[in-house]
Amino acid sequence: MKIHDFRGFTLVELLAVIIIVGILSTIGIVAVTRLISSANKAEKEQQQKMILIATKSYYQDHRGELSNVQSVYISQIKPKLIAGKYLTEDIDKVNGNDCICIETENNSIGKYKYRYKEAPCQCNN
């Protein structure tokens, strides 16, 4: 007659495994959270560049509107950019209270410098 000697895991061994799995999952969650945050920041920066380029194009085509403009809020210009097909998609990561500062380059006529400013919008012209 054979007697099987089954030996199971002790409670301490099981707890050690559970603790190790918990630590590894915590490290994984933190890494994924940082990755998502970094991706959102990169997407926001890309959208800021897109809206800046679209605003430059818009004002190059509509010079008459630019005569007294020193800054424009994103919430004001975004509908014009979408309607004029300067933007093909809605920009959802940028704040409507952000603005684009428009300055003349070295007081020359017809040459402008555009800067994206996050709220509060204060352009020094």
N, C-alpha and C positions, 0 to 999 in steps of 0.2 A: 504494500500500500504506500503510495506516494503522498507526501504531505507538501502541499504548495505553500511556500512562504511568500505571501504577497506583502509587499511593504509599500505603504502609501506615503504621501507627503505629510510632513508635520505641519501644524498650524503656523509655526514660525517661518517655514519655507514658503508657504502660500502667501503669508503677509509680506514677505520680502519681495516676491514676484509682483504682487499688487502694487507695492510702493514703487518699484522700479518702473512698471508700466505707467503709473501715474506721473512720475517725474518726466519720462520720455514724452508722454502726451502733452504735458504742460509746455515743455520746450518746443514741441511741434506747433502748438496753438500760438505761442508767442511769435514764432518765426513766420507763420502764415499771416498773422495780424500785421506784422511789420511789412510783409510783402504787399499786402492789400493796400496799406497806407501809402507805401512808396508808389504803387501803381496809380492810385488816385491822385497823388501829387503830380506825377508825370503827366497824367491826362489833363489836369487843370492847367498846367504850364503850356501844354500843347494847344489847348483851347484858347488860352490867352494870346498865343502867337497867331492862331488862325483868325481871331477877331481883330487883332492889330493889323494884319495884312489885309483883311477884308475892308477895314475902315480906311486904310490908305488907298485902296483901289476905288472905294466909293467916293472919297473926296477928290481923287484925280479925275473921276468922271463928272463930278458935280462941283466944280471950282467955285461957282457963285455962292454956294451955301457955306463956304469956308471963310469968307471975308472977315467975319467978326468972331469966329469960333476959337476959343482958347482951350476948351476941354469939352468932352462929351461923355455923358454917362452911358454905360453899357445898356441899361434898360431903355434909353432913348434911341440909340443907334441900332440895336439888334433887330427890331422889326423892319427897319429900312434895309438892312443888309440881307435879311431873309427874303423880303419882298423883291429886292433887286437881284436876287440870285447870286449875291456875293458870298453868302453862306448857304450851303446846301442842306445843312442839318442844324437842329437846334443845339445851342451850346448850353449845357446844363450845369457845368462845374464852376462857371464864373459867376461872380456876384453882380447883380444888377446895379449895385451902388459903387462898383469899381468904375474907373473912367480911363479915358485915353486923353493924354495931354498933347496938344498940338502947338508946336512952337515954330517960328520962322528960323531958318538956319542963317546965322550971322547977319540978321536983318536983310537978307536978300529976298526979293520978290519972287513968289512962286515956288520956293524951296522950303519944305516943311520937315520937321522932325517929330515923330510920333513916339510916345512913351506910354506903356501900360502902367497904371497906378492902382493899387488896391485901396479900398475904402479905408479911411475917409479921403475923399478926393480933394487934393490941394495941389494945383499946378502953379508953379512959379514962372510966370511969363513976364 
